[in-house]
Amino acid sequence: MSSDTAPTAPTAPRPDGTPLHPGRSPFAAVLFDMDGTLIDSTPSVERCWARWAEEMGIDLQQLLGWHGVPARAIAEALLPPERVEAGVARIDQLEVEDTDGIRPLPGAAEALALLPAGRAAIATSCTRTLAAARIAAAGLVVPEVVVTASDVARGKPDPEPFRLAAQRLGVDPARCLVVEDAPAGLAAARAAGCATLGVTTTTPAEGLDADVVVRDLSQVRVVVDDDGVHVLAAGGPA
């Protein structure tokens, strides 16, 4: 979905092995968004929200620009107060039941596999139940720390999800790298004090206000040593 945020770092390829965040790495941990960053759930999301909008009597155009924002926040913005709870329950049911076509995005499984315990977390706008359903459908082995919309009072673009993920890992958010595909998630990461890496899997580069922008995680190489996590360019076309 589109965004009005300012243009950021280009997606021009860098020589293999080039540090992507000189001056800020090595990182204590990498915090990943889930939908659009680690997994492709777009077909399911579009089917479910189109059906939800029809059932709720909402014009589909009203759903544009909400990517990366928790379902409850969307329902609160688009429905009268007395219908919010039913609306949230309905979209959660639709999405949990529809996992057809969900798959890992390029480089996601490899990046997760290279990060040891304590060096990675997921912070997603999905509820706990929906996150579990999509992770299972994608077949990913995920970190021990997974923060969902069920764990926080305020979701993205508020920084709480990333601050909580860092807290559960026992690290300073300022020493974390956030990987995100959505403007709302990047805004949350910046507010938490994290470095940012944007992927253009759902949003064009010009809509991502990130320190560095790449096509997807296949353009990134993760190296872990005693100092922490180094994120390097893997080369290849943008």
Secondary structure, 3 states (H helix, E strand, C coil): CCCCCCCCCCCCCCCCCCECCCCCCCECEEEECCECCCEECHHHHHHHHHHHHHHHCCCHHHHCCCCCCCHHHHHHHHCCHHHHHHHHHHHHHHHHHCCCCCEECCCHHHHHHHCCCCCEEEECCCCHHHHHHHHHHHCCCCCCEEECHHHCCCCCCCCHHHHHHHHHHCCCHHHEEEEECCHHHHHHHHHHCCEEEEECCCCCHHHCCCCEEECCHHHEEEEEECCEEEEEECCCCC
